[in-house]
Amino acid sequence: MDLSLTSEQRQLVDSFAALFARESTSERIRAAEPSGFDLKLWKALQEKKAQAPIAQKKSSAAPTQAQTPPQPGMVWVNTDSGVYHKSGKWYGNTKNGKWMTEQDAVKAGYHDAKKGG
C-alpha cells in the first residue's frame, strides 16, 4: 500500500508550512497567549482552507439562541474553537456549543476564554 502524498497533498502541506513559518512567530504566539488564539492567524487559516482542493465539512447545526445553563455554575463550551465561557457575550450563544461543568470542560481539553469569558 502506497501511503505517500499525492502532488496536490504535498502542495497543501507546503502551503500550510509556509503560512505557519511566515505568520506563527514566537513573538506572535506569546502575544496571543492572553486570549488563547490569534485572530489574524485564524483568518489566514480560514482563507487557506477555502483554497484547499479538498472537501470541507459543513456544519448543519443552526445557530443557538442565548440560553440559561441547566445548572448554576456551568460553562458554555464552544465546540468549534475549544474555548469555554463563564459569562459574557458568547455565554450560551455560539453556533456549536454545549453546557458542561468547568471541571469536565478542562478534562475534555477545552480552555478558558479568559477575556470576557
Biotite code that builds the C-alpha atoms (Angstrom):
import biotite.structure as struc

atoms = struc.array([
    struc.Atom([0.000, 0.000, 0.000], chain_id="A", res_id=1, res_name="MET", atom_name="CA", element="C"),
    struc.Atom([1.415, 3.359, -1.061], chain_id="A", res_id=2, res_name="ASP", atom_name="CA", element="C"),
    struc.Atom([0.889, 5.976, 1.660], chain_id="A", res_id=3, res_name="LEU", atom_name="CA", element="C"),
    struc.Atom([2.939, 8.715, 0.039], chain_id="A", res_id=4, res_name="SER", atom_name="CA", element="C"),
    struc.Atom([1.289, 12.067, -0.562], chain_id="A", res_id=5, res_name="LEU", atom_name="CA", element="C"),
    struc.Atom([-0.108, 12.990, -3.947], chain_id="A", res_id=6, res_name="THR", atom_name="CA", element="C"),
    struc.Atom([1.234, 16.132, -5.606], chain_id="A", res_id=7, res_name="SER", atom_name="CA", element="C"),
    struc.Atom([-1.925, 18.025, -4.545], chain_id="A", res_id=8, res_name="GLU", atom_name="CA", element="C"),
    struc.Atom([-1.500, 16.868, -0.940], chain_id="A", res_id=9, res_name="GLN", atom_name="CA", element="C"),
    struc.Atom([2.189, 17.844, -0.979], chain_id="A", res_id=10, res_name="ARG", atom_name="CA", element="C"),
    struc.Atom([1.245, 21.313, -2.282], chain_id="A", res_id=11, res_name="GLN", atom_name="CA", element="C"),
    struc.Atom([-1.278, 21.674, 0.530], chain_id="A", res_id=12, res_name="LEU", atom_name="CA", element="C"),
    struc.Atom([1.289, 20.643, 3.153], chain_id="A", res_id=13, res_name="VAL", atom_name="CA", element="C"),
    struc.Atom([3.866, 23.023, 1.691], chain_id="A", res_id=14, res_name="ASP", atom_name="CA", element="C"),
    struc.Atom([1.322, 25.835, 1.569], chain_id="A", res_id=15, res_name="SER", atom_name="CA", element="C"),
    struc.Atom([0.407, 25.480, 5.260], chain_id="A", res_id=16, res_name="PHE", atom_name="CA", element="C"),
    struc.Atom([4.061, 25.067, 6.252], chain_id="A", res_id=17, res_name="ALA", atom_name="CA", element="C"),
    struc.Atom([4.882, 28.341, 4.517], chain_id="A", res_id=18, res_name="ALA", atom_name="CA", element="C"),
    struc.Atom([1.923, 30.070, 6.157], chain_id="A", res_id=19, res_name="LEU", atom_name="CA", element="C"),
    struc.Atom([2.968, 28.942, 9.639], chain_id="A", res_id=20, res_name="PHE", atom_name="CA", element="C"),
    struc.Atom([6.624, 29.788, 9.035], chain_id="A", res_id=21, res_name="ALA", atom_name="CA", element="C"),
    struc.Atom([5.606, 33.299, 7.956], chain_id="A", res_id=22, res_name="ARG", atom_name="CA", element="C"),
    struc.Atom([2.739, 34.018, 10.372], chain_id="A", res_id=23, res_name="GLU", atom_name="CA", element="C"),
    struc.Atom([3.390, 31.997, 13.541], chain_id="A", res_id=24, res_name="SER", atom_name="CA", element="C"),
    struc.Atom([6.498, 33.579, 15.020], chain_id="A", res_id=25, res_name="THR", atom_name="CA", element="C"),
    struc.Atom([7.498, 33.134, 18.677], chain_id="A", res_id=26, res_name="SER", atom_name="CA", element="C"),
    struc.Atom([6.662, 36.773, 19.375], chain_id="A", res_id=27, res_name="GLU", atom_name="CA", element="C"),
    struc.Atom([3.217, 36.435, 17.839], chain_id="A", res_id=28, res_name="ARG", atom_name="CA", element="C"),
    struc.Atom([2.486, 33.262, 19.807], chain_id="A", res_id=29, res_name="ILE", atom_name="CA", element="C"),
    struc.Atom([3.483, 34.956, 23.067], chain_id="A", res_id=30, res_name="ARG", atom_name="CA", element="C"),
    struc.Atom([1.328, 37.981, 22.215], chain_id="A", res_id=31, res_name="ALA", atom_name="CA", element="C"),
    struc.Atom([-1.676, 35.702, 21.644], chain_id="A", res_id=32, res_name="ALA", atom_name="CA", element="C"),
    struc.Atom([-1.330, 33.840, 24.959], chain_id="A", res_id=33, res_name="GLU", atom_name="CA", element="C"),
    struc.Atom([-3.706, 36.072, 26.975], chain_id="A", res_id=34, res_name="PRO", atom_name="CA", element="C"),
    struc.Atom([-6.641, 35.394, 24.637], chain_id="A", res_id=35, res_name="SER", atom_name="CA", element="C"),
    struc.Atom([-5.649, 31.855, 23.683], chain_id="A", res_id=36, res_name="GLY", atom_name="CA", element="C"),
    struc.Atom([-5.645, 32.456, 19.938], chain_id="A", res_id=37, res_name="PHE", atom_name="CA", element="C"),
    struc.Atom([-4.517, 34.837, 17.207], chain_id="A", res_id=38, res_name="ASP", atom_name="CA", element="C"),
    struc.Atom([-7.497, 36.143, 15.234], chain_id="A", res_id=39, res_name="LEU", atom_name="CA", element="C"),
    struc.Atom([-5.357, 37.282, 12.282], chain_id="A", res_id=40, res_name="LYS", atom_name="CA", element="C"),
    struc.Atom([-3.774, 33.806, 12.025], chain_id="A", res_id=41, res_name="LEU", atom_name="CA", element="C"),
    struc.Atom([-7.188, 32.112, 12.242], chain_id="A", res_id=42, res_name="TRP", atom_name="CA", element="C"),
    struc.Atom([-8.456, 34.290, 9.408], chain_id="A", res_id=43, res_name="LYS", atom_name="CA", element="C"),
    struc.Atom([-5.388, 33.421, 7.313], chain_id="A", res_id=44, res_name="ALA", atom_name="CA", element="C"),
    struc.Atom([-6.020, 29.725, 8.002], chain_id="A", res_id=45, res_name="LEU", atom_name="CA", element="C"),
    struc.Atom([-9.666, 30.073, 7.029], chain_id="A", res_id=46, res_name="GLN", atom_name="CA", element="C"),
    struc.Atom([-8.667, 31.700, 3.755], chain_id="A", res_id=47, res_name="GLU", atom_name="CA", element="C"),
    struc.Atom([-6.134, 28.953, 3.102], chain_id="A", res_id=48, res_name="LYS", atom_name="CA", element="C"),
    struc.Atom([-8.734, 26.265, 3.862], chain_id="A", res_id=49, res_name="LYS", atom_name="CA", element="C"),
    struc.Atom([-11.120, 27.868, 1.393], chain_id="A", res_id=50, res_name="ALA", atom_name="CA", element="C"),
    struc.Atom([-8.437, 27.468, -1.264], chain_id="A", res_id=51, res_name="GLN", atom_name="CA", element="C"),
    struc.Atom([-7.642, 23.876, -0.341], chain_id="A", res_id=52, res_name="ALA", atom_name="CA", element="C"),
    struc.Atom([-8.512, 21.300, -3.020], chain_id="A", res_id=53, res_name="PRO", atom_name="CA", element="C"),
    struc.Atom([-10.281, 19.054, -0.502], chain_id="A", res_id=54, res_name="ILE", atom_name="CA", element="C"),
    struc.Atom([-13.901, 18.734, 0.529], chain_id="A", res_id=55, res_name="ALA", atom_name="CA", element="C"),
    struc.Atom([-14.866, 20.806, 3.530], chain_id="A", res_id=56, res_name="GLN", atom_name="CA", element="C"),
    struc.Atom([-17.136, 19.556, 6.271], chain_id="A", res_id=57, res_name="LYS", atom_name="CA", element="C"),
    struc.Atom([-20.024, 21.952, 6.698], chain_id="A", res_id=58, res_name="LYS", atom_name="CA", element="C"),
    struc.Atom([-21.901, 22.244, 9.932], chain_id="A", res_id=59, res_name="SER", atom_name="CA", element="C"),
    struc.Atom([-25.615, 21.642, 9.656], chain_id="A", res_id=60, res_name="SER", atom_name="CA", element="C"),
    struc.Atom([-26.244, 22.996, 13.129], chain_id="A", res_id=61, res_name="ALA", atom_name="CA", element="C"),
    struc.Atom([-28.354, 26.106, 13.335], chain_id="A", res_id=62, res_name="ALA", atom_name="CA", element="C"),
    struc.Atom([-27.090, 28.977, 15.480], chain_id="A", res_id=63, res_name="PRO", atom_name="CA", element="C"),
    struc.Atom([-28.128, 28.542, 19.070], chain_id="A", res_id=64, res_name="THR", atom_name="CA", element="C"),
    struc.Atom([-30.115, 31.152, 20.897], chain_id="A", res_id=65, res_name="GLN", atom_name="CA", element="C"),
    struc.Atom([-28.608, 32.522, 24.093], chain_id="A", res_id=66, res_name="ALA", atom_name="CA", element="C"),
    struc.Atom([-29.540, 30.061, 26.784], chain_id="A", res_id=67, res_name="GLN", atom_name="CA", element="C"),
    struc.Atom([-29.598, 29.727, 30.528], chain_id="A", res_id=68, res_name="THR", atom_name="CA", element="C"),
    struc.Atom([-27.400, 26.951, 31.903], chain_id="A", res_id=69, res_name="PRO", atom_name="CA", element="C"),
    struc.Atom([-29.273, 23.860, 33.092], chain_id="A", res_id=70, res_name="PRO", atom_name="CA", element="C"),
    struc.Atom([-27.451, 24.072, 36.431], chain_id="A", res_id=71, res_name="GLN", atom_name="CA", element="C"),
    struc.Atom([-25.784, 27.014, 38.189], chain_id="A", res_id=72, res_name="PRO", atom_name="CA", element="C"),
    struc.Atom([-22.023, 27.271, 37.715], chain_id="A", res_id=73, res_name="GLY", atom_name="CA", element="C"),
    struc.Atom([-21.850, 25.559, 34.329], chain_id="A", res_id=74, res_name="MET", atom_name="CA", element="C"),
    struc.Atom([-19.690, 26.856, 31.482], chain_id="A", res_id=75, res_name="VAL", atom_name="CA", element="C"),
    struc.Atom([-20.598, 27.170, 27.817], chain_id="A", res_id=76, res_name="TRP", atom_name="CA", element="C"),
    struc.Atom([-18.160, 25.286, 25.575], chain_id="A", res_id=77, res_name="VAL", atom_name="CA", element="C"),
    struc.Atom([-17.703, 26.471, 22.001], chain_id="A", res_id=78, res_name="ASN", atom_name="CA", element="C"),
    struc.Atom([-17.035, 23.079, 20.396], chain_id="A", res_id=79, res_name="THR", atom_name="CA", element="C"),
    struc.Atom([-15.555, 24.683, 17.265], chain_id="A", res_id=80, res_name="ASP", atom_name="CA", element="C"),
    struc.Atom([-12.928, 26.860, 18.967], chain_id="A", res_id=81, res_name="SER", atom_name="CA", element="C"),
    struc.Atom([-12.200, 24.681, 22.012], chain_id="A", res_id=82, res_name="GLY", atom_name="CA", element="C"),
    struc.Atom([-12.826, 27.609, 24.366], chain_id="A", res_id=83, res_name="VAL", atom_name="CA", element="C"),
    struc.Atom([-15.282, 27.735, 27.265], chain_id="A", res_id=84, res_name="TYR", atom_name="CA", element="C"),
    struc.Atom([-17.062, 30.807, 28.591], chain_id="A", res_id=85, res_name="HIS", atom_name="CA", element="C"),
    struc.Atom([-18.137, 31.559, 32.155], chain_id="A", res_id=86, res_name="LYS", atom_name="CA", element="C"),
    struc.Atom([-20.082, 34.711, 31.244], chain_id="A", res_id=87, res_name="SER", atom_name="CA", element="C"),
    struc.Atom([-20.189, 37.424, 28.612], chain_id="A", res_id=88, res_name="GLY", atom_name="CA", element="C"),
    struc.Atom([-21.320, 37.842, 25.029], chain_id="A", res_id=89, res_name="LYS", atom_name="CA", element="C"),
    struc.Atom([-20.697, 34.235, 23.948], chain_id="A", res_id=90, res_name="TRP", atom_name="CA", element="C"),
    struc.Atom([-22.003, 32.559, 27.126], chain_id="A", res_id=91, res_name="TYR", atom_name="CA", element="C"),
    struc.Atom([-24.663, 30.168, 25.827], chain_id="A", res_id=92, res_name="GLY", atom_name="CA", element="C"),
    struc.Atom([-24.612, 31.845, 22.440], chain_id="A", res_id=93, res_name="ASN", atom_name="CA", element="C"),
    struc.Atom([-22.384, 30.240, 19.799], chain_id="A", res_id=94, res_name="THR", atom_name="CA", element="C"),
    struc.Atom([-23.343, 28.221, 16.755], chain_id="A", res_id=95, res_name="LYS", atom_name="CA", element="C"),
    struc.Atom([-21.869, 24.950, 18.004], chain_id="A", res_id=96, res_name="ASN", atom_name="CA", element="C"),
    struc.Atom([-21.629, 24.511, 21.740], chain_id="A", res_id=97, res_name="GLY", atom_name="CA", element="C"),
    struc.Atom([-22.782, 22.725, 24.842], chain_id="A", res_id=98, res_name="LYS", atom_name="CA", element="C"),
    struc.Atom([-23.057, 23.137, 28.592], chain_id="A", res_id=99, res_name="TRP", atom_name="CA", element="C"),
    struc.Atom([-20.526, 21.406, 30.839], chain_id="A", res_id=100, res_name="MET", atom_name="CA", element="C"),
    struc.Atom([-19.102, 21.740, 34.292], chain_id="A", res_id=101, res_name="THR", atom_name="CA", element="C"),
    struc.Atom([-15.815, 23.624, 34.228], chain_id="A", res_id=102, res_name="GLU", atom_name="CA", element="C"),
    struc.Atom([-14.030, 20.525, 35.539], chain_id="A", res_id=103, res_name="GLN", atom_name="CA", element="C"),
    struc.Atom([-15.423, 18.377, 32.695], chain_id="A", res_id=104, res_name="ASP", atom_name="CA", element="C"),
    struc.Atom([-14.543, 21.048, 30.135], chain_id="A", res_id=105, res_name="ALA", atom_name="CA", element="C"),
    struc.Atom([-10.922, 21.135, 31.316], chain_id="A", res_id=106, res_name="VAL", atom_name="CA", element="C"),
    struc.Atom([-10.775, 17.312, 31.350], chain_id="A", res_id=107, res_name="LYS", atom_name="CA", element="C"),
    struc.Atom([-12.056, 17.259, 27.776], chain_id="A", res_id=108, res_name="ALA", atom_name="CA", element="C"),
    struc.Atom([-9.249, 19.613, 26.692], chain_id="A", res_id=109, res_name="GLY", atom_name="CA", element="C"),
    struc.Atom([-11.190, 22.882, 26.430], chain_id="A", res_id=110, res_name="TYR", atom_name="CA", element="C"),
    struc.Atom([-9.624, 26.085, 27.788], chain_id="A", res_id=111, res_name="HIS", atom_name="CA", element="C"),
    struc.Atom([-10.947, 29.197, 29.489], chain_id="A", res_id=112, res_name="ASP", atom_name="CA", element="C"),
    struc.Atom([-11.661, 32.157, 27.195], chain_id="A", res_id=113, res_name="ALA", atom_name="CA", element="C"),
    struc.Atom([-10.172, 34.418, 29.920], chain_id="A", res_id=114, res_name="LYS", atom_name="CA", element="C"),
    struc.Atom([-11.160, 37.794, 28.440], chain_id="A", res_id=115, res_name="LYS", atom_name="CA", element="C"),
    struc.Atom([-14.903, 38.356, 28.570], chain_id="A", res_id=116, res_name="GLY", atom_name="CA", element="C"),
    struc.Atom([-15.333, 34.703, 29.083], chain_id="A", res_id=117, res_name="GLY", atom_name="CA", element="C"),
])
